[in-house]
Amino acid sequence: MCGIFGFIPGSNETASDVVDTCIKGLKQLEYRGYDSAGIAGIYKNEMQSCKSVGKIKSLQSAVEFEKLNLDMAIAHTRWATHGGLTNENAHPHFDEKTKLAVVHNGIIENHFELRKKLAAQDIKFYSETDTEVVAKLVSLYYDGDLKAAVQRAAKDIKGSYALALIHQDQPNLIVATARDCPLVLGLDPQTKSIFISSDTNAFLGRSLDVMFVKNEQLACITKHSIILYDAQGNMMDYKLEALGIDLHAITKNGFEHFMLKEIFEQPMTINRTIEGRFSEEFGTAQLGNLAIPTHVFQSAHHILILGCGTSWHAGHIAASMLESLARIPTQAEIASEFRYTNPIVSENTLVIAISQSGETADTLAAVREVQAKGAKVLGICNVKHSTLSRESDSCIYLKAGPEISVCSTKAFTSQLALLSLLTLHLARIRHMEKAQGQEFIRYLKKVPQLIEEVLNQAPKIEKLAKKYAKFEHFFFLGRQYMFPASLEAALKLKEISYLNATGYPAGEMKHGPIALISPDVAVIAMCGNKKTQDKMISNMMEVKSRGGPIMALAPEGNEEIATITEDVIWMPEDICDELACIPYSVAAQLFSYYIAKERNCEIDQPRNLAKSVTVE
Ligand code: M6R
């Protein structure tokens, strides 16, 4: 989390353009955190800065009020890790003479120890952040050479970082360096302006040539020039690559929120995910040239899926699909927990790492762990050029387009679509009959149309959401594939409406949680699994008998469900159990969206969250 940005103008850009460019860049990075923001830079050889608690628009008002002009600058949008949401804790952080400034994404794990050492030398601290330690440490080592001071400080630092630093005495230089955090540099080939950012989103609308700063590398950026050094301090060659980005994808396109726009995009995004990736003739998937050799897929005895949050839910569903259709033992693990289990990974384990952003620190750490144990990692990712896409042995892209809302919607359904193709691929190279593969493709091809049918019910779902918005507690229940789908549905509701929502396996309620059922707890029953339908109905009856109000998402025309529940959202019926999660999840997304709207919540940027979680 946190986004860092930096800018050294090229020809034809003025000092007010610098501030404006940084504010625009930060706005594109705001999804990485929005607790506070700040900017520092050099103007006429003097350090100038401005910080503000809250979103970028409050920093924007502050810089306009102060009529801030800068010749070059570094900037930051914060997701608080160490210390509360105060101006003191906002980045940039400074040395004691306010000659050196730093912005940071990541976590300095030994900040406490370093702070103690520095404090023992009478160095004062003004914030609770880990980052201020970097400012003070680099300043301690500074003797006129910022690069050398940063290189020396990096040796003392444990943890992860993407850093950008400036010093008043070297007014034309930004030093940027990274360890286990993303950092990208962009050069405008026309004006020769140079941009520094946590990700390429900040470059939207510009045709830049870019390069990614790898672990322990350091870049010295001056007017028109980038010099790159390796971990040992040797100058390195590098290549810049042209970046092509679709600007249209980051507008709301008439929708009130990005989340709603992204929900409504799903028929199109699923089409983009599956288009050209299957063969009806052979009843199989065609996933392109994967860098992982076919024999690895053929000989895999075990599949391990890693991910966090929504991506883990997609992995959870895929694990059931892979076991059931491809007959490969599969486990989906929460990446942040997995690392500490002393995992057993053999050469016959295929690892699938799922991440929309490709920057989730927990997922990346787990990937590095299994790679160190010799496993091959297949990344499933939405963001091109992301760390996961670069570090995995092979990567398949969702092609869902930029997902701006912190609450993931279209990425989830594209993950499911892509994972179902991967399942088909693995099933067909093993034992699945062609006809069964063709049948699966028939269902998959229908999914975009089924989503349309759900979206057409948005007015009805909105009405129901208004009714249920008065509840403070929710259970989302499901069985088999619908269980992880209910986890995902509950996550959507809690993250954007701040309501207490729990996803639970319906059959497990009687083993404890049913004690919570009362007229004040809404139960949302996700009845999309044909195989477990009867059992699900029994579980709903058990809830009903205890006075719990139930709303079901159920296959069109199921009269029995209609008699048990207070309300039903009718769902398309002609879909196999494996793929039913997709339209059911779309209905649940709309339901959560409209509840959050009814409760006046901040939908696209919910409190305490960030889109890319780049700390462990
Ligand atoms: O970018 P990733 O898919 O790795 O992100 C993982 C989670 O942080 C993410 O899915 C999170 O749970 C979403 N906010 C859920 O809507």
Residues whose N, C-alpha, C, O or C-beta is under 5 A from the ligand:
A	BS01	M6R	C308 G309 T310 S311 I354 S355 Q356 S357 G358 T360 V406 C407 S408 K611 V613
